[in-house]
């Protein structure tokens, strides 16, 4: 299946209800009046996450973009990194308290509400948007979690990363499966059919620093539990326990994941799938394409929406059908304490230009936030990912979300010792969920008062 270059991915994305708008301006660095920003003798500090799947490529990209920025502005770029969600939150908190730190933060979209709530990052004016090439440069759907409303935005979209699952077409066919699962129950049933002789139905990483909570979020939302209902946290709802039992049960009860996955990160799961040893790769993104296209499953895999029907249900509840993924990606925010904001905006203008976004997409696989760059993509493998983007649901825009997200993740972290033994202590799980409910509600209470 090929898509004509005249329509490309844009037609798919538009049909999927993503509002692509006009193209951005060129990649030259300038202030809002059009003059070049002079950064000679200055150093811009940029914080972003470690790309554990592509460490060498990330180092090379940083070196290349620093050289281009130096040529444009005369300024150097110093890169700093964080390796986990806990580290990400700590860096935000530390800088807010001290009033110093990086000029630019590259944050996961779910941490944008936390950053915004601190009031320590620039709420973008029309003049600021002009400095980064104009708001119309960006895919408007990517602005969905840039601020609490369209008039108060702090996050400038960098990449979009909707979550999907990849499946091995040969393994599904050999098991007599004609199409990917659309419910979590069906997924487990299909996975059992593919689990034999060292091959497992599902590849996932229980020790990943970012992904485990997203399974619980998805299954809960799809069961009709929004997790945050106004000022109330709903971790103590039975749907949350059911979600953890399903997710952990793949290992302890169904035996459809490699026992070693209790110690895996997402990159380990990608590697297992790439070697042809798993039927499904869960909670992945287009960033897996560069690896998979050079692997044993090249030409043998496709992407599909993750299930949208909660465990034990026959159909999605409420808005569950539109919760195939969190609204996911990376946003760039500029620290209010920065004394070189124009230089920061010039850097953002460079890395969100059409040319640089396409280079980044080719290297790391993430979908561009730049509308023109996204419009130019024609790879048919990206269609399900575009569909997932249309069926993505934003996490609640509350300053407490960073803590709430970590509370969800920490239930998995604290369950690892049990999982490593191949078992799940129900009373222990209930206690962890209760503790997370208490801590998360306290954070939500503080955010509500603020």
C-alpha positions in Angstrom: 0.0 0.0 0.0 1.4 3.4 -1.0 0.2 6.9 -0.6 0.5 9.4 -3.4 3.1 12.1 -2.4 0.6 14.8 -3.2 -1.6 13.7 -0.3 0.9 11.9 1.9 0.3 11.5 5.6 -1.5 14.9 5.8 -4.6 13.3 4.2 -4.6 10.6 6.8 -4.0 13.0 9.6 -6.8 15.4 8.4 -9.2 12.5 8.0 -8.3 11.5 11.6 -9.4 15.0 12.6 -6.0 16.5 13.3 -6.0 20.2 12.3 -2.9 20.8 10.2 -2.4 24.4 9.4 0.0 26.6 7.4 3.7 26.0 7.0 6.3 27.7 9.2 8.9 30.2 8.2 12.5 29.3 7.5 15.1 28.3 10.0 17.1 31.5 10.3 17.4 32.9 13.8 15.9 36.3 14.4 14.0 38.4 16.9 10.4 39.4 16.2 11.5 42.4 14.1 13.4 40.1 11.8 16.9 40.9 13.0 19.3 38.2 13.9 19.9 37.4 17.5 23.5 38.0 18.6 24.7 35.3 21.0 28.4 35.8 20.7 30.1 34.9 24.0 26.9 33.4 25.4 26.0 29.8 26.3 22.4 28.5 26.2 21.5 25.7 28.6 19.0 23.1 27.3 17.6 20.3 29.4 16.0 17.3 27.7 15.4 13.6 28.3 17.9 10.8 27.5 16.9 8.9 24.4 18.0 5.5 25.8 17.2 3.7 22.6 19.5 5.9 20.5 22.2 7.3 22.7 24.9 7.7 20.1 22.4 9.3 17.6 21.3 11.7 20.3 24.9 12.8 21.0 25.5 13.4 17.3 22.2 15.3 16.9 23.2 17.5 19.8 26.6 18.2 18.3 25.1 19.0 14.9 22.4 21.3 16.1 24.8 23.1 18.4 27.1 23.7 15.4 24.2 25.1 13.4 23.1 27.3 16.2 26.6 28.6 16.7 26.8 29.4 13.0 23.5 31.3 13.2 23.9 33.2 16.5 27.5 32.8 17.7 26.2 31.2 20.9 27.2 27.8 22.3 24.7 25.2 23.6 25.2 23.2 26.7 23.0 20.1 26.9 21.8 18.6 30.2 19.7 15.4 30.5 17.3 13.6 32.8 16.8 9.9 32.7 13.4 9.3 34.5 10.1 10.9 35.3 11.3 11.3 38.9 14.4 13.1 37.7 12.3 15.3 35.4 10.1 16.4 38.2 13.0 17.0 40.5 14.8 19.2 38.0 11.7 21.4 37.6 11.3 21.7 41.4 14.9 22.5 42.0 15.1 25.2 39.4 11.8 26.8 40.6 13.1 27.0 44.2 16.6 28.3 43.3 15.5 30.5 40.4 18.3 29.2 38.3 19.0 26.3 35.9 18.5 25.6 32.2 17.1 28.2 29.9 15.0 25.7 28.0 13.3 22.5 29.3 12.3 19.8 26.9 9.5 18.2 28.9 7.1 15.3 28.3 3.7 16.7 27.6 2.2 15.3 30.8 4.7 17.4 32.8 3.7 20.7 31.1 0.8 21.3 33.6 3.2 20.9 36.5 5.7 23.3 34.9 2.9 25.8 34.1 1.5 25.6 37.7 4.9 26.8 39.1 4.6 30.1 37.2 8.3 29.8 36.7 8.1 29.5 32.9 7.2 31.9 30.2 3.5 32.2 29.3 3.9 32.9 25.6 2.8 36.2 24.1 2.0 36.8 20.5 5.4 38.4 20.1 7.0 35.3 21.6 5.2 33.0 19.1 6.5 35.2 16.3 10.1 34.6 17.6 9.7 30.9 17.1 8.2 31.1 13.7 4.5 31.8 14.5 1.8 29.6 16.1 0.7 28.5 12.7 4.0 26.7 12.2 2.8 23.9 14.4 0.3 21.1 14.1 -2.6 22.6 16.1 -3.5 19.3 17.7 -0.1 19.3 19.3 -1.0 22.4 21.2 -3.7 20.5 23.1 -1.6 20.3 26.3 0.5 23.4 25.9 -1.5 25.3 28.5 -4.8 25.4 30.4 -6.5 27.2 27.5 -5.7 28.7 24.1 -4.8 32.1 25.6 -2.4 30.8 28.2 0.2 28.6 26.6 3.7 27.8 27.9 4.6 24.7 25.9 5.9 24.9 22.4 5.4 21.6 20.6 8.6 19.8 19.6 7.5 16.3 18.6 4.4 14.2 18.8 4.6 10.7 20.2 1.2 8.9 20.2 1.4 5.4 21.6 0.4 2.3 19.6 1.3 -1.4 19.5 3.4 -3.1 16.9 2.6 -6.7 15.8 4.5 -9.4 14.0 2.4 -10.3 11.0 3.9 -13.7 10.6 3.4 -14.7 14.3 -0.2 -13.6 14.2 -0.9 -15.5 11.0 0.8 -18.7 12.3 -1.5 -18.5 15.3 -4.6 -18.2 13.2 -5.2 -14.6 14.2 -6.6 -12.5 11.3 -6.5 -9.0 13.0 -5.0 -7.3 16.0 -6.9 -7.3 19.3 -9.2 -4.4 20.1 -9.9 -5.3 23.8 -7.4 -6.1 26.6 -9.1 -9.4 27.1 -8.7 -10.3 23.5 -5.1 -9.2 23.6 -4.3 -11.7 26.3 -6.2 -14.5 24.5 -4.2 -13.8 21.3 -0.9 -13.6 23.2 -1.5 -17.0 24.7 -1.8 -18.5 21.3 1.6 -17.1 20.3 3.5 -18.0 23.5 5.6 -21.1 23.0 9.1 -22.3 22.3 10.8 -19.2 23.6 8.5 -16.8 21.9 6.1 -14.7 23.9 2.8 -13.0 23.0 3.7 -9.7 24.4 6.9 -7.6 24.9 6.8 -4.9 27.5 9.1 -3.4 30.1 7.9 -3.4 33.7 11.0 -1.5 34.9 10.7 1.3 32.3 11.0 4.7 33.9 8.0 6.2 31.9 5.6 3.6 30.5 4.0 1.4 33.1 1.6 4.1 34.4 0.2 4.6 30.9 -1.3 1.1 30.9 -3.2 1.8 34.1 -4.4 5.2 32.9 -5.7 3.7 29.6 -7.5 0.8 31.2 -9.1 3.0 33.9 -10.2 5.7 31.5 -11.6 3.1 29.1 -13.6 1.6 32.1 -15.2 5.0 32.7 -12.9 6.2 35.5 -11.3 9.6 34.7 -8.8 9.2 37.6 -9.1 12.9 38.4 -12.7 14.0 38.9 -12.7 17.7 39.7 -10.9 17.9 43.1 -11.1 14.2 43.7 -8.6 11.5 42.9 -10.1 8.1 42.1 -7.2 5.7 42.5 -9.3 3.8 45.0 -11.9 3.0 42.3 -12.0 -0.8 41.6 -11.1 -0.1 37.9 -7.6 0.9 39.0 -7.0 -2.4 40.9 -8.4 -4.3 37.9 -6.0 -2.5 35.6 -2.9 -3.3 37.7 -4.1 -7.0 38.1 -4.4 -7.2 34.3 -1.1 -5.6 33.6 0.8 -7.6 36.2 -1.2 -10.7 35.3 0.4 -11.0 31.9 3.5 -12.0 33.9 2.2 -13.7 36.9 -1.0 -15.5 35.7 -1.1 -15.6 31.9 2.6 -16.2 31.4 2.5 -14.3 28.1 5.6 -12.1 28.7 9.2 -13.1 29.1 9.9 -13.5 32.8 13.0 -11.3 32.3 10.7 -8.4 31.3 10.3 -7.6 35.1 13.7 -6.0 34.7 13.3 -4.5 31.2 13.0 -1.0 30.0 11.2 -0.1 26.8 14.4 -0.5 24.8 14.7 -4.1 26.0 11.1 -4.8 24.9 11.8 -3.2 21.5 14.9 -5.4 21.1 12.9 -8.6 22.0 10.3 -7.8 19.4 12.9 -6.8 16.8 14.5 -10.3 17.2 11.2 -11.9 16.3 10.6 -13.3 19.8 7.3 -11.5 20.5 3.9 -11.2 18.8 3.1 -7.7 20.2 5.2 -4.8 21.2 3.1 -2.7 23.6 3.2 1.0 24.3 5.5 1.9 21.5 5.7 4.9 19.1 7.1 5.7 15.7 10.5 6.1 17.4 10.8 2.3 17.1 10.8 2.5 13.3 14.5 3.1 12.9 15.3 0.1 15.0 12.7 -2.3 13.6 13.4 -1.4 9.9 17.0 -2.7 10.5 16.0 -5.8 12.4 14.9 -9.4 11.8 11.2 -8.2 11.6 11.8 -5.6 8.9 8.9 -5.8 6.5 7.1 -8.2 8.8 5.6 -5.8 11.3 2.8 -3.2 11.4 1.4 -0.8 13.9 -2.2 -0.9 15.3 -4.2 1.1 17.9 -3.8 -0.3 21.4 -7.0 -1.8 22.8 -9.7 0.7 23.8 -12.0 -1.8 25.7 -11.2 -2.2 29.3 -10.5 -5.5 31.0 -13.7 -7.4 31.6 -15.8 -5.1 29.4 -17.3 -5.8 26.0 -17.0 -2.2 24.7 -15.4 1.1 25.8 -17.3 3.1 28.4 -17.8 6.9 28.3 -15.1 8.5 26.1 -12.9 5.3 26.3 -12.9 4.8 22.5 -11.0 8.1 22.3 -8.4 7.0 24.8 -6.2 4.8 22.5 -3.2 6.9 23.8 -2.4 9.8 26.1 -1.8 13.0 24.2 1.9 12.5 24.1 5.1 14.1 22.9 7.6 16.7 24.0 7.0 20.4 24.7 9.7 23.1 25.0 9.3 25.7 27.8 11.5 28.7 28.5 12.4 29.5 32.1 11.1 32.9 33.3 14.4 33.4 35.2 16.4 33.1 31.9 18.3 36.3 31.0 18.6 35.2 27.4 15.0 34.5 26.3 15.5 35.8 22.8 18.3 33.4 22.3 16.2 30.6 23.7 13.4 31.4 21.3 15.9 31.5 18.4 17.1 28.0 19.3 13.5 26.8 19.4 12.8 28.4 16.0 15.8 26.4 14.6 14.8 23.0 15.9 11.2 23.4 15.0 11.9 24.4 11.4 10.7 22.1 8.7 14.2 21.0 7.7 15.3 20.2 11.3 12.1 18.5 12.2 12.4 16.1 9.2 16.1 15.4 10.1 14.9 14.6 13.7 12.1 12.4 12.5 14.4 10.4 10.2 16.9 9.9 13.0 14.6 9.1 16.0 11.2 8.3 14.4 9.1 10.8 16.4 6.4 12.7 14.4 7.1 16.3 13.7 5.2 19.0 15.5 5.9 21.3 12.6 2.8 21.2 10.4 4.6 21.4 7.0 7.1 18.6 8.0 4.2 16.4 9.2 2.3 17.1 6.0 5.3 15.8 3.9 5.5 12.3 5.5 4.2 9.5 3.3 5.3 6.3 5.0 2.2 4.0 5.2 3.4 2.6 8.5 2.5 5.9 10.1 -1.2 5.7 9.3 -2.2 3.8 12.6 0.0 6.3 14.5 -1.9 9.2 12.9 -5.1 7.4 13.9 -3.8 7.1 17.5 -3.0 10.8 17.5 -6.6 11.5 16.6 -7.8 9.2 19.4 -5.4 10.5 22.0 -6.8 11.9 25.3 -5.0 14.6 27.3 -4.1 13.9 30.9 -5.8 16.4 33.3 -4.2 19.8 33.2 -3.5 20.2 36.9 -0.2 21.1 38.6 -0.7 17.9 40.6 -0.4 15.7 37.6 3.3 15.2 37.8 2.9 13.8 41.4 -0.2 11.8 40.3 1.7 10.2 37.4 4.6 9.2 39.6 2.2 7.8 42.2 0.7 5.5 39.5 4.3 4.5 38.4 5.4 3.9 41.9 2.8 1.2 42.4 4.6 -0.8 39.7 8.1 0.1 41.1 7.1 -1.1 44.5 5.6 -4.3 43.0 8.8 -5.3 41.2 10.1 -7.6 44.0 6.8 -9.6 44.0 6.7 -9.7 40.2 10.3 -10.9 40.1 9.1 -14.0 42.1 6.4 -14.5 39.6 3.6 -13.7 42.0 1.4 -10.8 43.1 0.5 -10.1 46.7 -3.1 -8.8 46.5 -3.0 -7.2 49.9 0.3 -5.6 49.1 -1.1 -4.2 45.9 -4.1 -2.8 47.7 -1.9 -1.1 50.2 0.3 0.5 47.5 -2.8 1.8 45.7 -4.2 3.2 48.9 -0.9 4.9 49.7 -0.8 6.4 46.2 -4.4 7.6 46.6 -3.5 9.4 49.8 -0.3 11.0 48.4 -1.9 11.9 45.1 -5.0 13.4 46.7 -2.8 15.5 49.0 -1.0 16.8 45.9 -4.3 17.5 44.2 -5.5 19.4 47.3 -2.4 21.6 47.2 -2.8 22.3 43.5 -6.5 23.2 44.0 -5.7 25.7 46.7 -2.9 27.2 44.6 
